[in-house]
Amino acid sequence: MRKVMILLALGVALGYWWGWTDAQVNQDDVVTRLVTHAGGKTRSSLKSNADQTMDSLERH
């Protein structure tokens, strides 16, 4: 049980340290950067505006 608690405390300390240094270097948080990276090049091709989608469907 002691080994688990030590590993857990070490993980929390390392995670806090990594988060702190990451926040000092980057303006955006980790989640925002991951979502931006995951969307990548295809994000601009997807239409999220319902009015624009309906207008383009009505024209065809």
LOLUM-834316 format. One record per residue: x, y, z of N, C-alpha, C in turn; residue number from 1. Coordinates in Angstrom, 3 decimals, padded with zeros to 6 digits. Layout:
N
[site [X; Y; Z]; [X; Y; Z]; [X; Y; Z]; NUM]
...
# end
This chain:
60
[site [000.829; -001.200; 000.000]; [000.000; 000.000; 000.000]; [000.870; 001.260; 000.000]; 1]
[site [001.986; 001.173; 000.706]; [002.877; 002.325; 000.794]; [003.471; 002.634; -000.585]; 2]
[site [003.814; 001.585; -001.338]; [004.391; 001.771; -002.660]; [003.394; 002.453; -003.601]; 3]
[site [002.128; 002.070; -003.489]; [001.093; 002.679; -004.318]; [000.940; 004.158; -003.981]; 4]
[site [000.945; 004.488; -002.719]; [000.803; 005.881; -002.303]; [002.003; 006.720; -002.752]; 5]
[site [003.197; 006.148; -002.678]; [004.389; 006.873; -003.115]; [004.338; 007.114; -004.619]; 6]
[site [003.960; 006.088; -005.378]; [003.853; 006.249; -006.825]; [002.767; 007.251; -007.198]; 7]
[site [001.674; 007.231; -006.476]; [000.592; 008.180; -006.726]; [001.043; 009.609; -006.428]; 8]
[site [001.724; 009.801; -005.330]; [002.230; 011.130; -004.973]; [003.269; 011.603; -005.977]; 9]
[site [004.121; 010.695; -006.432]; [005.119; 011.048; -007.427]; [004.453; 011.434; -008.752]; 10]
[site [003.418; 010.705; -009.149]; [002.687; 011.024; -010.369]; [002.004; 012.375; -010.295]; 11]
[site [001.409; 012.678; -009.157]; [000.747; 013.975; -008.979]; [001.776; 015.101; -009.028]; 12]
[site [002.917; 014.906; -008.376]; [003.956; 015.939; -008.365]; [004.522; 016.168; -009.761]; 13]
[site [004.784; 015.095; -010.496]; [005.305; 015.248; -011.855]; [004.272; 015.865; -012.787]; 14]
[site [003.018; 015.489; -012.633]; [001.959; 016.067; -013.452]; [001.771; 017.548; -013.176]; 15]
[site [001.859; 017.927; -011.931]; [001.736; 019.338; -011.573]; [002.909; 020.132; -012.144]; 16]
[site [004.121; 019.565; -012.036]; [005.305; 020.235; -012.555]; [005.216; 020.394; -014.065]; 17]
[site [004.797; 019.322; -014.783]; [004.669; 019.395; -016.237]; [003.611; 020.423; -016.632]; 18]
[site [002.487; 020.432; -015.927]; [001.420; 021.392; -016.224]; [001.857; 022.822; -015.989]; 19]
[site [002.613; 023.039; -014.930]; [003.086; 024.383; -014.609]; [004.042; 024.892; -015.679]; 20]
[site [005.022; 024.067; -016.076]; [005.973; 024.499; -017.100]; [005.294; 024.659; -018.457]; 21]
[site [004.323; 023.821; -018.750]; [003.584; 023.941; -020.000]; [002.786; 025.241; -020.022]; 22]
[site [002.204; 025.609; -018.911]; [001.419; 026.847; -018.839]; [002.304; 028.079; -018.962]; 23]
[site [003.542; 027.986; -018.530]; [004.452; 029.119; -018.650]; [004.907; 029.323; -020.098]; 24]
[site [004.976; 028.246; -020.859]; [005.488; 028.304; -022.228]; [004.382; 028.634; -023.226]; 25]
[site [003.202; 028.040; -023.067]; [002.130; 028.153; -024.054]; [001.009; 029.052; -023.568]; 26]
[site [000.416; 029.761; -024.516]; [-000.703; 030.653; -024.200]; [-001.993; 029.860; -024.015]; 27]
[site [-002.247; 028.883; -024.896]; [-003.461; 028.072; -024.819]; [-003.237; 026.877; -023.910]; 28]
[site [-004.333; 026.353; -023.355]; [-004.193; 025.175; -022.502]; [-004.051; 023.906; -023.349]; 29]
[site [-003.772; 022.799; -022.694]; [-003.478; 021.545; -023.376]; [-004.669; 021.066; -024.192]; 30]
[site [-005.865; 021.152; -023.645]; [-007.056; 020.649; -024.339]; [-007.301; 021.434; -025.624]; 31]
[site [-007.155; 022.732; -025.574]; [-007.360; 023.557; -026.762]; [-006.351; 023.199; -027.844]; 32]
[site [-005.099; 023.002; -027.455]; [-004.079; 022.634; -028.439]; [-004.332; 021.254; -029.015]; 33]
[site [-004.779; 020.309; -028.208]; [-005.059; 018.965; -028.716]; [-006.236; 018.962; -029.675]; 34]
[site [-007.285; 019.715; -029.359]; [-008.448; 019.783; -030.244]; [-008.074; 020.462; -031.552]; 35]
[site [-007.280; 021.503; -031.492]; [-006.833; 022.182; -032.701]; [-005.983; 021.247; -033.549]; 36]
[site [-005.120; 020.495; -032.912]; [-004.261; 019.557; -033.633]; [-005.070; 018.404; -034.218]; 37]
[site [-006.060; 017.919; -033.489]; [-006.866; 016.795; -033.957]; [-007.727; 017.200; -035.147]; 38]
[site [-008.229; 018.417; -035.158]; [-009.045; 018.887; -036.272]; [-008.232; 019.054; -037.528]; 39]
[site [-007.071; 019.609; -037.362]; [-006.125; 019.751; -038.451]; [-006.662; 020.450; -039.670]; 40]
[site [-006.357; 019.896; -040.834]; [-006.697; 020.523; -042.108]; [-008.166; 020.368; -042.471]; 41]
[site [-008.833; 019.363; -041.934]; [-010.216; 019.108; -042.327]; [-011.210; 020.026; -041.641]; 42]
[site [-010.788; 020.712; -040.611]; [-011.715; 021.563; -039.855]; [-012.312; 022.661; -040.725]; 43]
[site [-011.524; 023.247; -041.606]; [-012.040; 024.350; -042.416]; [-013.020; 023.868; -043.485]; 44]
[site [-012.946; 022.605; -043.856]; [-013.851; 022.112; -044.900]; [-015.218; 021.726; -044.347]; 45]
[site [-015.350; 021.579; -043.062]; [-016.636; 021.223; -042.463]; [-017.432; 022.482; -042.173]; 46]
[site [-018.700; 022.453; -042.550]; [-019.548; 023.612; -042.303]; [-020.302; 023.413; -040.998]; 47]
[site [-020.156; 024.357; -040.093]; [-020.866; 024.263; -038.831]; [-021.997; 025.290; -038.739]; 48]
[site [-022.161; 026.082; -039.778]; [-023.197; 027.094; -039.805]; [-024.436; 026.491; -040.485]; 49]
[site [-025.501; 026.305; -039.725]; [-026.707; 025.662; -040.262]; [-027.349; 026.493; -041.364]; 50]
[site [-027.368; 027.810; -041.224]; [-027.959; 028.667; -042.256]; [-027.190; 028.574; -043.567]; 51]
[site [-025.878; 028.567; -043.470]; [-025.060; 028.463; -044.665]; [-025.268; 027.111; -045.349]; 52]
[site [-025.405; 026.058; -044.567]; [-025.640; 024.730; -045.127]; [-026.984; 024.673; -045.837]; 53]
[site [-028.014; 025.212; -045.215]; [-029.339; 025.206; -045.832]; [-029.353; 026.049; -047.109]; 54]
[site [-028.679; 027.188; -047.105]; [-028.623; 028.020; -048.314]; [-027.935; 027.293; -049.455]; 55]
[site [-026.840; 026.592; -049.158]; [-026.148; 025.870; -050.219]; [-026.967; 024.698; -050.733]; 56]
[site [-027.778; 024.081; -049.887]; [-028.650; 022.994; -050.330]; [-029.806; 023.501; -051.177]; 57]
[site [-030.319; 024.691; -050.853]; [-031.430; 025.256; -051.618]; [-030.992; 025.671; -053.014]; 58]
[site [-029.748; 026.054; -053.190]; [-029.248; 026.494; -054.488]; [-029.123; 025.334; -055.456]; 59]
[site [-028.912; 024.138; -054.970]; [-028.695; 022.989; -055.863]; [-029.974; 022.328; -056.173]; 60]
# end
